[in-house]
């Protein structure tokens, strides 16, 4: 799913802890779900960034990096 959205120029906008608490959700993604944002003015730039190995993320997601 991520490859589809990111490949189309979306950015990771929000992480949802326990967004999918089903057994399948826990097994596949530890229960995390992601919301993507399509900013039409930035699609081409974000596709280019992805091709360079950089994923476009919201500032609130960048703050989570450690």
mmJSON file of the N, C-alpha and C atoms, coordinates in Angstrom:
{"data_MODEL":{"atom_site":{
"group_PDB":["ATOM","ATOM","ATOM","ATOM","ATOM","ATOM","ATOM","ATOM","ATOM","ATOM","ATOM","ATOM","ATOM","ATOM","ATOM","ATOM","ATOM","ATOM","ATOM","ATOM","ATOM","ATOM","ATOM","ATOM","ATOM","ATOM","ATOM","ATOM","ATOM","ATOM","ATOM","ATOM","ATOM","ATOM","ATOM","ATOM","ATOM","ATOM","ATOM","ATOM","ATOM","ATOM","ATOM","ATOM","ATOM","ATOM","ATOM","ATOM","ATOM","ATOM","ATOM","ATOM","ATOM","ATOM","ATOM","ATOM","ATOM","ATOM","ATOM","ATOM","ATOM","ATOM","ATOM","ATOM","ATOM","ATOM","ATOM","ATOM","ATOM","ATOM","ATOM","ATOM","ATOM","ATOM","ATOM","ATOM","ATOM","ATOM","ATOM","ATOM","ATOM","ATOM","ATOM","ATOM","ATOM","ATOM","ATOM","ATOM","ATOM","ATOM","ATOM","ATOM","ATOM","ATOM","ATOM","ATOM","ATOM","ATOM","ATOM","ATOM","ATOM","ATOM","ATOM","ATOM","ATOM","ATOM","ATOM","ATOM","ATOM","ATOM","ATOM","ATOM","ATOM","ATOM","ATOM","ATOM","ATOM","ATOM","ATOM","ATOM","ATOM","ATOM","ATOM","ATOM","ATOM","ATOM","ATOM","ATOM","ATOM","ATOM","ATOM","ATOM","ATOM","ATOM","ATOM","ATOM","ATOM","ATOM","ATOM","ATOM","ATOM","ATOM","ATOM","ATOM","ATOM","ATOM","ATOM","ATOM","ATOM","ATOM","ATOM","ATOM","ATOM","ATOM","ATOM","ATOM","ATOM","ATOM","ATOM","ATOM","ATOM","ATOM","ATOM","ATOM","ATOM","ATOM","ATOM","ATOM","ATOM","ATOM","ATOM","ATOM","ATOM","ATOM","ATOM","ATOM","ATOM","ATOM","ATOM","ATOM","ATOM","ATOM","ATOM","ATOM","ATOM","ATOM","ATOM","ATOM","ATOM","ATOM","ATOM","ATOM","ATOM","ATOM","ATOM","ATOM","ATOM","ATOM"],
"id":[1,2,3,4,5,6,7,8,9,10,11,12,13,14,15,16,17,18,19,20,21,22,23,24,25,26,27,28,29,30,31,32,33,34,35,36,37,38,39,40,41,42,43,44,45,46,47,48,49,50,51,52,53,54,55,56,57,58,59,60,61,62,63,64,65,66,67,68,69,70,71,72,73,74,75,76,77,78,79,80,81,82,83,84,85,86,87,88,89,90,91,92,93,94,95,96,97,98,99,100,101,102,103,104,105,106,107,108,109,110,111,112,113,114,115,116,117,118,119,120,121,122,123,124,125,126,127,128,129,130,131,132,133,134,135,136,137,138,139,140,141,142,143,144,145,146,147,148,149,150,151,152,153,154,155,156,157,158,159,160,161,162,163,164,165,166,167,168,169,170,171,172,173,174,175,176,177,178,179,180,181,182,183,184,185,186,187,188,189,190,191,192,193,194,195,196,197,198],
"type_symbol":["N","C","C","N","C","C","N","C","C","N","C","C","N","C","C","N","C","C","N","C","C","N","C","C","N","C","C","N","C","C","N","C","C","N","C","C","N","C","C","N","C","C","N","C","C","N","C","C","N","C","C","N","C","C","N","C","C","N","C","C","N","C","C","N","C","C","N","C","C","N","C","C","N","C","C","N","C","C","N","C","C","N","C","C","N","C","C","N","C","C","N","C","C","N","C","C","N","C","C","N","C","C","N","C","C","N","C","C","N","C","C","N","C","C","N","C","C","N","C","C","N","C","C","N","C","C","N","C","C","N","C","C","N","C","C","N","C","C","N","C","C","N","C","C","N","C","C","N","C","C","N","C","C","N","C","C","N","C","C","N","C","C","N","C","C","N","C","C","N","C","C","N","C","C","N","C","C","N","C","C","N","C","C","N","C","C","N","C","C","N","C","C","N","C","C","N","C","C"],
"label_atom_id":["N","CA","C","N","CA","C","N","CA","C","N","CA","C","N","CA","C","N","CA","C","N","CA","C","N","CA","C","N","CA","C","N","CA","C","N","CA","C","N","CA","C","N","CA","C","N","CA","C","N","CA","C","N","CA","C","N","CA","C","N","CA","C","N","CA","C","N","CA","C","N","CA","C","N","CA","C","N","CA","C","N","CA","C","N","CA","C","N","CA","C","N","CA","C","N","CA","C","N","CA","C","N","CA","C","N","CA","C","N","CA","C","N","CA","C","N","CA","C","N","CA","C","N","CA","C","N","CA","C","N","CA","C","N","CA","C","N","CA","C","N","CA","C","N","CA","C","N","CA","C","N","CA","C","N","CA","C","N","CA","C","N","CA","C","N","CA","C","N","CA","C","N","CA","C","N","CA","C","N","CA","C","N","CA","C","N","CA","C","N","CA","C","N","CA","C","N","CA","C","N","CA","C","N","CA","C","N","CA","C","N","CA","C","N","CA","C","N","CA","C","N","CA","C","N","CA","C","N","CA","C"],
"label_alt_id":[null,null,null,null,null,null,null,null,null,null,null,null,null,null,null,null,null,null,null,null,null,null,null,null,null,null,null,null,null,null,null,null,null,null,null,null,null,null,null,null,null,null,null,null,null,null,null,null,null,null,null,null,null,null,null,null,null,null,null,null,null,null,null,null,null,null,null,null,null,null,null,null,null,null,null,null,null,null,null,null,null,null,null,null,null,null,null,null,null,null,null,null,null,null,null,null,null,null,null,null,null,null,null,null,null,null,null,null,null,null,null,null,null,null,null,null,null,null,null,null,null,null,null,null,null,null,null,null,null,null,null,null,null,null,null,null,null,null,null,null,null,null,null,null,null,null,null,null,null,null,null,null,null,null,null,null,null,null,null,null,null,null,null,null,null,null,null,null,null,null,null,null,null,null,null,null,null,null,null,null,null,null,null,null,null,null,null,null,null,null,null,null,null,null,null,null,null,null],
"label_comp_id":["UNK","UNK","UNK","UNK","UNK","UNK","UNK","UNK","UNK","UNK","UNK","UNK","UNK","UNK","UNK","UNK","UNK","UNK","UNK","UNK","UNK","UNK","UNK","UNK","UNK","UNK","UNK","UNK","UNK","UNK","UNK","UNK","UNK","UNK","UNK","UNK","UNK","UNK","UNK","UNK","UNK","UNK","UNK","UNK","UNK","UNK","UNK","UNK","UNK","UNK","UNK","UNK","UNK","UNK","UNK","UNK","UNK","UNK","UNK","UNK","UNK","UNK","UNK","UNK","UNK","UNK","UNK","UNK","UNK","UNK","UNK","UNK","UNK","UNK","UNK","UNK","UNK","UNK","UNK","UNK","UNK","UNK","UNK","UNK","UNK","UNK","UNK","UNK","UNK","UNK","UNK","UNK","UNK","UNK","UNK","UNK","UNK","UNK","UNK","UNK","UNK","UNK","UNK","UNK","UNK","UNK","UNK","UNK","UNK","UNK","UNK","UNK","UNK","UNK","UNK","UNK","UNK","UNK","UNK","UNK","UNK","UNK","UNK","UNK","UNK","UNK","UNK","UNK","UNK","UNK","UNK","UNK","UNK","UNK","UNK","UNK","UNK","UNK","UNK","UNK","UNK","UNK","UNK","UNK","UNK","UNK","UNK","UNK","UNK","UNK","UNK","UNK","UNK","UNK","UNK","UNK","UNK","UNK","UNK","UNK","UNK","UNK","UNK","UNK","UNK","UNK","UNK","UNK","UNK","UNK","UNK","UNK","UNK","UNK","UNK","UNK","UNK","UNK","UNK","UNK","UNK","UNK","UNK","UNK","UNK","UNK","UNK","UNK","UNK","UNK","UNK","UNK","UNK","UNK","UNK","UNK","UNK","UNK"],
"label_asym_id":["A","A","A","A","A","A","A","A","A","A","A","A","A","A","A","A","A","A","A","A","A","A","A","A","A","A","A","A","A","A","A","A","A","A","A","A","A","A","A","A","A","A","A","A","A","A","A","A","A","A","A","A","A","A","A","A","A","A","A","A","A","A","A","A","A","A","A","A","A","A","A","A","A","A","A","A","A","A","A","A","A","A","A","A","A","A","A","A","A","A","A","A","A","A","A","A","A","A","A","A","A","A","A","A","A","A","A","A","A","A","A","A","A","A","A","A","A","A","A","A","A","A","A","A","A","A","A","A","A","A","A","A","A","A","A","A","A","A","A","A","A","A","A","A","A","A","A","A","A","A","A","A","A","A","A","A","A","A","A","A","A","A","A","A","A","A","A","A","A","A","A","A","A","A","A","A","A","A","A","A","A","A","A","A","A","A","A","A","A","A","A","A","A","A","A","A","A","A"],
"label_entity_id":["1","1","1","1","1","1","1","1","1","1","1","1","1","1","1","1","1","1","1","1","1","1","1","1","1","1","1","1","1","1","1","1","1","1","1","1","1","1","1","1","1","1","1","1","1","1","1","1","1","1","1","1","1","1","1","1","1","1","1","1","1","1","1","1","1","1","1","1","1","1","1","1","1","1","1","1","1","1","1","1","1","1","1","1","1","1","1","1","1","1","1","1","1","1","1","1","1","1","1","1","1","1","1","1","1","1","1","1","1","1","1","1","1","1","1","1","1","1","1","1","1","1","1","1","1","1","1","1","1","1","1","1","1","1","1","1","1","1","1","1","1","1","1","1","1","1","1","1","1","1","1","1","1","1","1","1","1","1","1","1","1","1","1","1","1","1","1","1","1","1","1","1","1","1","1","1","1","1","1","1","1","1","1","1","1","1","1","1","1","1","1","1","1","1","1","1","1","1"],
"label_seq_id":[1,1,1,2,2,2,3,3,3,4,4,4,5,5,5,6,6,6,7,7,7,8,8,8,9,9,9,10,10,10,11,11,11,12,12,12,13,13,13,14,14,14,15,15,15,16,16,16,17,17,17,18,18,18,19,19,19,20,20,20,21,21,21,22,22,22,23,23,23,24,24,24,25,25,25,26,26,26,27,27,27,28,28,28,29,29,29,30,30,30,31,31,31,32,32,32,33,33,33,34,34,34,35,35,35,36,36,36,37,37,37,38,38,38,39,39,39,40,40,40,41,41,41,42,42,42,43,43,43,44,44,44,45,45,45,46,46,46,47,47,47,48,48,48,49,49,49,50,50,50,51,51,51,52,52,52,53,53,53,54,54,54,55,55,55,56,56,56,57,57,57,58,58,58,59,59,59,60,60,60,61,61,61,62,62,62,63,63,63,64,64,64,65,65,65,66,66,66],
"pdbx_PDB_ins_code":[null,null,null,null,null,null,null,null,null,null,null,null,null,null,null,null,null,null,null,null,null,null,null,null,null,null,null,null,null,null,null,null,null,null,null,null,null,null,null,null,null,null,null,null,null,null,null,null,null,null,null,null,null,null,null,null,null,null,null,null,null,null,null,null,null,null,null,null,null,null,null,null,null,null,null,null,null,null,null,null,null,null,null,null,null,null,null,null,null,null,null,null,null,null,null,null,null,null,null,null,null,null,null,null,null,null,null,null,null,null,null,null,null,null,null,null,null,null,null,null,null,null,null,null,null,null,null,null,null,null,null,null,null,null,null,null,null,null,null,null,null,null,null,null,null,null,null,null,null,null,null,null,null,null,null,null,null,null,null,null,null,null,null,null,null,null,null,null,null,null,null,null,null,null,null,null,null,null,null,null,null,null,null,null,null,null,null,null,null,null,null,null,null,null,null,null,null,null],
"Cartn_x":[0.819,0.0,0.872,1.912,2.778,3.434,3.906,4.575,3.631,2.37,1.38,1.239,0.954,0.716,1.979,3.09,4.335,4.771,4.599,4.952,4.105,2.926,2.048,2.228,3.216,3.56,2.966,2.326,1.764,2.872,2.557,3.496,2.84,3.662,3.163,2.724,1.461,0.902,0.721,0.321,0.006,0.184,0.682,0.757,-0.32,-1.034,-2.119,-1.777,-1.381,-1.056,-2.319,-2.239,-3.348,-4.514,-4.17,-5.182,-5.812,-5.091,-5.616,-5.216,-6.049,-5.702,-6.074,-6.492,-6.818,-5.548,-5.711,-4.546,-3.707,-4.384,-3.673,-2.927,-3.573,-2.947,-1.733,-1.84,-0.709,0.439,0.107,1.141,1.831,1.06,1.623,2.319,1.76,2.296,2.286,2.281,2.267,1.095,0.021,-1.182,-1.156,-0.029,0.073,-0.68,-1.282,-1.858,-1.336,-1.296,-0.738,-1.798,-1.841,-2.637,-1.675,-2.064,-1.262,-1.963,-1.172,-1.712,-1.207,-2.134,-1.794,-1.898,-0.757,-0.692,-0.375,-1.37,-1.22,-0.054,0.309,1.419,2.781,2.813,4.096,4.266,3.318,3.377,4.657,4.989,6.186,7.451,7.558,8.751,8.872,7.769,7.812,8.084,7.627,7.984,9.484,10.032,11.475,12.257,11.815,12.482,12.468,11.342,11.246,12.235,12.36,13.316,14.75,14.999,16.322,16.475,15.452,15.533,15.037,14.378,13.852,12.333,11.736,10.285,9.778,8.768,8.168,7.287,7.539,6.748,6.396,5.302,4.892,5.904,5.957,6.891,6.676,5.427,5.158,5.75,5.878,6.496,8.015,8.578,10.025,10.456,9.632,9.957,10.065,9.491,9.523,10.836,11.625,12.868,13.834,14.552,15.541,16.792],
"Cartn_y":[-1.183,0.0,1.26,1.282,2.461,2.743,1.714,1.902,2.569,2.182,2.774,4.269,4.625,6.032,6.879,6.406,7.172,7.294,6.229,6.252,7.208,7.52,8.476,9.895,10.102,11.443,11.882,10.977,11.336,11.43,12.047,12.069,11.382,10.859,10.268,11.426,11.462,12.581,12.259,11.022,10.685,9.188,8.834,7.438,7.212,6.128,5.807,4.541,4.73,3.613,2.806,1.52,0.586,0.939,1.44,1.725,0.45,-0.66,-1.97,-2.992,-3.122,-4.031,-5.496,-5.808,-7.2,-8.048,-9.35,-10.243,-10.031,-9.907,-9.667,-8.331,-7.286,-5.966,-5.968,-6.68,-6.777,-7.534,-8.612,-9.427,-8.69,-7.97,-7.318,-5.997,-5.223,-3.866,-3.419,-4.389,-4.075,-3.175,-3.23,-2.452,-1.034,-0.613,0.756,0.908,2.066,2.455,3.848,4.154,5.421,6.169,7.492,8.367,9.068,9.165,9.822,11.098,12.102,13.362,13.58,13.867,14.212,15.724,16.393,17.835,18.008,18.408,18.447,19.303,20.306,21.182,20.526,19.444,18.82,17.393,16.893,15.495,15.179,15.999,15.72,15.761,16.749,16.872,15.655,15.221,14.095,12.779,12.637,11.444,11.43,12.592,12.7,12.358,12.87,12.559,11.058,10.42,8.976,8.233,8.672,8.043,8.195,9.237,9.473,8.794,8.048,7.311,8.056,9.188,9.97,9.935,9.633,9.567,10.89,11.451,12.704,12.418,13.144,12.98,14.348,14.4,15.624,15.962,17.232,17.683,16.924,16.624,15.899,14.492,13.904,12.579,12.709,13.739,13.961,14.087,14.712,14.895,13.568,12.501,11.19,10.456,10.881,10.177,10.259,9.158,9.125,8.444],
"Cartn_z":[0.0,0.0,0.0,0.814,0.893,-0.454,-1.108,-2.401,-3.402,-3.382,-4.282,-4.018,-2.766,-2.432,-2.607,-2.082,-2.194,-3.651,-4.408,-5.822,-6.635,-6.13,-6.795,-6.267,-5.412,-4.966,-3.648,-2.933,-1.629,-0.589,0.53,1.654,2.841,3.732,4.972,5.858,6.166,6.923,8.4,8.687,10.076,10.301,11.484,11.915,12.967,12.825,13.751,14.53,15.783,16.655,16.903,16.718,16.877,15.951,14.772,13.758,13.217,13.31,12.906,13.961,15.016,16.103,15.844,14.616,14.303,14.35,14.424,14.417,13.159,12.02,10.761,10.814,11.337,11.431,12.342,13.457,14.386,13.727,13.041,12.408,11.259,10.448,9.266,9.572,10.535,10.722,12.176,13.089,14.521,14.892,14.107,14.38,13.845,13.277,12.753,11.437,11.276,9.987,9.654,8.378,7.897,7.099,7.304,6.442,5.499,4.247,3.222,2.782,2.401,1.901,0.485,-0.41,-1.785,-1.934,-1.974,-2.21,-3.692,-4.458,-5.913,-6.377,-5.612,-5.989,-5.765,-4.998,-4.642,-5.16,-5.916,-6.354,-7.118,-8.109,-8.92,-8.075,-7.212,-6.354,-5.435,-4.886,-3.948,-4.662,-5.901,-6.69,-6.973,-7.279,-7.526,-6.266,-5.132,-3.861,-3.608,-3.872,-3.653,-4.554,-5.791,-6.716,-6.22,-5.428,-4.84,-3.483,-3.062,-1.807,-0.587,-0.795,0.329,0.304,1.434,1.553,2.106,1.451,1.912,3.128,4.203,5.426,5.995,6.742,7.426,8.515,8.89,9.931,11.234,11.555,12.804,12.782,11.615,11.482,11.58,10.97,11.069,12.517,13.339,14.755,15.503,14.957,15.614,15.394,14.423,14.116,15.285,15.479,16.558,16.1],
"occupancy":[1.0,1.0,1.0,1.0,1.0,1.0,1.0,1.0,1.0,1.0,1.0,1.0,1.0,1.0,1.0,1.0,1.0,1.0,1.0,1.0,1.0,1.0,1.0,1.0,1.0,1.0,1.0,1.0,1.0,1.0,1.0,1.0,1.0,1.0,1.0,1.0,1.0,1.0,1.0,1.0,1.0,1.0,1.0,1.0,1.0,1.0,1.0,1.0,1.0,1.0,1.0,1.0,1.0,1.0,1.0,1.0,1.0,1.0,1.0,1.0,1.0,1.0,1.0,1.0,1.0,1.0,1.0,1.0,1.0,1.0,1.0,1.0,1.0,1.0,1.0,1.0,1.0,1.0,1.0,1.0,1.0,1.0,1.0,1.0,1.0,1.0,1.0,1.0,1.0,1.0,1.0,1.0,1.0,1.0,1.0,1.0,1.0,1.0,1.0,1.0,1.0,1.0,1.0,1.0,1.0,1.0,1.0,1.0,1.0,1.0,1.0,1.0,1.0,1.0,1.0,1.0,1.0,1.0,1.0,1.0,1.0,1.0,1.0,1.0,1.0,1.0,1.0,1.0,1.0,1.0,1.0,1.0,1.0,1.0,1.0,1.0,1.0,1.0,1.0,1.0,1.0,1.0,1.0,1.0,1.0,1.0,1.0,1.0,1.0,1.0,1.0,1.0,1.0,1.0,1.0,1.0,1.0,1.0,1.0,1.0,1.0,1.0,1.0,1.0,1.0,1.0,1.0,1.0,1.0,1.0,1.0,1.0,1.0,1.0,1.0,1.0,1.0,1.0,1.0,1.0,1.0,1.0,1.0,1.0,1.0,1.0,1.0,1.0,1.0,1.0,1.0,1.0,1.0,1.0,1.0,1.0,1.0,1.0],
"B_iso_or_equiv":[0.0,0.0,0.0,0.0,0.0,0.0,0.0,0.0,0.0,0.0,0.0,0.0,0.0,0.0,0.0,0.0,0.0,0.0,0.0,0.0,0.0,0.0,0.0,0.0,0.0,0.0,0.0,0.0,0.0,0.0,0.0,0.0,0.0,0.0,0.0,0.0,0.0,0.0,0.0,0.0,0.0,0.0,0.0,0.0,0.0,0.0,0.0,0.0,0.0,0.0,0.0,0.0,0.0,0.0,0.0,0.0,0.0,0.0,0.0,0.0,0.0,0.0,0.0,0.0,0.0,0.0,0.0,0.0,0.0,0.0,0.0,0.0,0.0,0.0,0.0,0.0,0.0,0.0,0.0,0.0,0.0,0.0,0.0,0.0,0.0,0.0,0.0,0.0,0.0,0.0,0.0,0.0,0.0,0.0,0.0,0.0,0.0,0.0,0.0,0.0,0.0,0.0,0.0,0.0,0.0,0.0,0.0,0.0,0.0,0.0,0.0,0.0,0.0,0.0,0.0,0.0,0.0,0.0,0.0,0.0,0.0,0.0,0.0,0.0,0.0,0.0,0.0,0.0,0.0,0.0,0.0,0.0,0.0,0.0,0.0,0.0,0.0,0.0,0.0,0.0,0.0,0.0,0.0,0.0,0.0,0.0,0.0,0.0,0.0,0.0,0.0,0.0,0.0,0.0,0.0,0.0,0.0,0.0,0.0,0.0,0.0,0.0,0.0,0.0,0.0,0.0,0.0,0.0,0.0,0.0,0.0,0.0,0.0,0.0,0.0,0.0,0.0,0.0,0.0,0.0,0.0,0.0,0.0,0.0,0.0,0.0,0.0,0.0,0.0,0.0,0.0,0.0,0.0,0.0,0.0,0.0,0.0,0.0],
"pdbx_formal_charge":[null,null,null,null,null,null,null,null,null,null,null,null,null,null,null,null,null,null,null,null,null,null,null,null,null,null,null,null,null,null,null,null,null,null,null,null,null,null,null,null,null,null,null,null,null,null,null,null,null,null,null,null,null,null,null,null,null,null,null,null,null,null,null,null,null,null,null,null,null,null,null,null,null,null,null,null,null,null,null,null,null,null,null,null,null,null,null,null,null,null,null,null,null,null,null,null,null,null,null,null,null,null,null,null,null,null,null,null,null,null,null,null,null,null,null,null,null,null,null,null,null,null,null,null,null,null,null,null,null,null,null,null,null,null,null,null,null,null,null,null,null,null,null,null,null,null,null,null,null,null,null,null,null,null,null,null,null,null,null,null,null,null,null,null,null,null,null,null,null,null,null,null,null,null,null,null,null,null,null,null,null,null,null,null,null,null,null,null,null,null,null,null,null,null,null,null,null,null],
"auth_seq_id":[1,1,1,2,2,2,3,3,3,4,4,4,5,5,5,6,6,6,7,7,7,8,8,8,9,9,9,10,10,10,11,11,11,12,12,12,13,13,13,14,14,14,15,15,15,16,16,16,17,17,17,18,18,18,19,19,19,20,20,20,21,21,21,22,22,22,23,23,23,24,24,24,25,25,25,26,26,26,27,27,27,28,28,28,29,29,29,30,30,30,31,31,31,32,32,32,33,33,33,34,34,34,35,35,35,36,36,36,37,37,37,38,38,38,39,39,39,40,40,40,41,41,41,42,42,42,43,43,43,44,44,44,45,45,45,46,46,46,47,47,47,48,48,48,49,49,49,50,50,50,51,51,51,52,52,52,53,53,53,54,54,54,55,55,55,56,56,56,57,57,57,58,58,58,59,59,59,60,60,60,61,61,61,62,62,62,63,63,63,64,64,64,65,65,65,66,66,66],
"auth_comp_id":["UNK","UNK","UNK","UNK","UNK","UNK","UNK","UNK","UNK","UNK","UNK","UNK","UNK","UNK","UNK","UNK","UNK","UNK","UNK","UNK","UNK","UNK","UNK","UNK","UNK","UNK","UNK","UNK","UNK","UNK","UNK","UNK","UNK","UNK","UNK","UNK","UNK","UNK","UNK","UNK","UNK","UNK","UNK","UNK","UNK","UNK","UNK","UNK","UNK","UNK","UNK","UNK","UNK","UNK","UNK","UNK","UNK","UNK","UNK","UNK","UNK","UNK","UNK","UNK","UNK","UNK","UNK","UNK","UNK","UNK","UNK","UNK","UNK","UNK","UNK","UNK","UNK","UNK","UNK","UNK","UNK","UNK","UNK","UNK","UNK","UNK","UNK","UNK","UNK","UNK","UNK","UNK","UNK","UNK","UNK","UNK","UNK","UNK","UNK","UNK","UNK","UNK","UNK","UNK","UNK","UNK","UNK","UNK","UNK","UNK","UNK","UNK","UNK","UNK","UNK","UNK","UNK","UNK","UNK","UNK","UNK","UNK","UNK","UNK","UNK","UNK","UNK","UNK","UNK","UNK","UNK","UNK","UNK","UNK","UNK","UNK","UNK","UNK","UNK","UNK","UNK","UNK","UNK","UNK","UNK","UNK","UNK","UNK","UNK","UNK","UNK","UNK","UNK","UNK","UNK","UNK","UNK","UNK","UNK","UNK","UNK","UNK","UNK","UNK","UNK","UNK","UNK","UNK","UNK","UNK","UNK","UNK","UNK","UNK","UNK","UNK","UNK","UNK","UNK","UNK","UNK","UNK","UNK","UNK","UNK","UNK","UNK","UNK","UNK","UNK","UNK","UNK","UNK","UNK","UNK","UNK","UNK","UNK"],
"auth_asym_id":["A","A","A","A","A","A","A","A","A","A","A","A","A","A","A","A","A","A","A","A","A","A","A","A","A","A","A","A","A","A","A","A","A","A","A","A","A","A","A","A","A","A","A","A","A","A","A","A","A","A","A","A","A","A","A","A","A","A","A","A","A","A","A","A","A","A","A","A","A","A","A","A","A","A","A","A","A","A","A","A","A","A","A","A","A","A","A","A","A","A","A","A","A","A","A","A","A","A","A","A","A","A","A","A","A","A","A","A","A","A","A","A","A","A","A","A","A","A","A","A","A","A","A","A","A","A","A","A","A","A","A","A","A","A","A","A","A","A","A","A","A","A","A","A","A","A","A","A","A","A","A","A","A","A","A","A","A","A","A","A","A","A","A","A","A","A","A","A","A","A","A","A","A","A","A","A","A","A","A","A","A","A","A","A","A","A","A","A","A","A","A","A","A","A","A","A","A","A"],
"auth_atom_id":["N","CA","C","N","CA","C","N","CA","C","N","CA","C","N","CA","C","N","CA","C","N","CA","C","N","CA","C","N","CA","C","N","CA","C","N","CA","C","N","CA","C","N","CA","C","N","CA","C","N","CA","C","N","CA","C","N","CA","C","N","CA","C","N","CA","C","N","CA","C","N","CA","C","N","CA","C","N","CA","C","N","CA","C","N","CA","C","N","CA","C","N","CA","C","N","CA","C","N","CA","C","N","CA","C","N","CA","C","N","CA","C","N","CA","C","N","CA","C","N","CA","C","N","CA","C","N","CA","C","N","CA","C","N","CA","C","N","CA","C","N","CA","C","N","CA","C","N","CA","C","N","CA","C","N","CA","C","N","CA","C","N","CA","C","N","CA","C","N","CA","C","N","CA","C","N","CA","C","N","CA","C","N","CA","C","N","CA","C","N","CA","C","N","CA","C","N","CA","C","N","CA","C","N","CA","C","N","CA","C","N","CA","C","N","CA","C","N","CA","C","N","CA","C","N","CA","C","N","CA","C"],
"pdbx_PDB_model_num":[1,1,1,1,1,1,1,1,1,1,1,1,1,1,1,1,1,1,1,1,1,1,1,1,1,1,1,1,1,1,1,1,1,1,1,1,1,1,1,1,1,1,1,1,1,1,1,1,1,1,1,1,1,1,1,1,1,1,1,1,1,1,1,1,1,1,1,1,1,1,1,1,1,1,1,1,1,1,1,1,1,1,1,1,1,1,1,1,1,1,1,1,1,1,1,1,1,1,1,1,1,1,1,1,1,1,1,1,1,1,1,1,1,1,1,1,1,1,1,1,1,1,1,1,1,1,1,1,1,1,1,1,1,1,1,1,1,1,1,1,1,1,1,1,1,1,1,1,1,1,1,1,1,1,1,1,1,1,1,1,1,1,1,1,1,1,1,1,1,1,1,1,1,1,1,1,1,1,1,1,1,1,1,1,1,1,1,1,1,1,1,1,1,1,1,1,1,1]
}}}
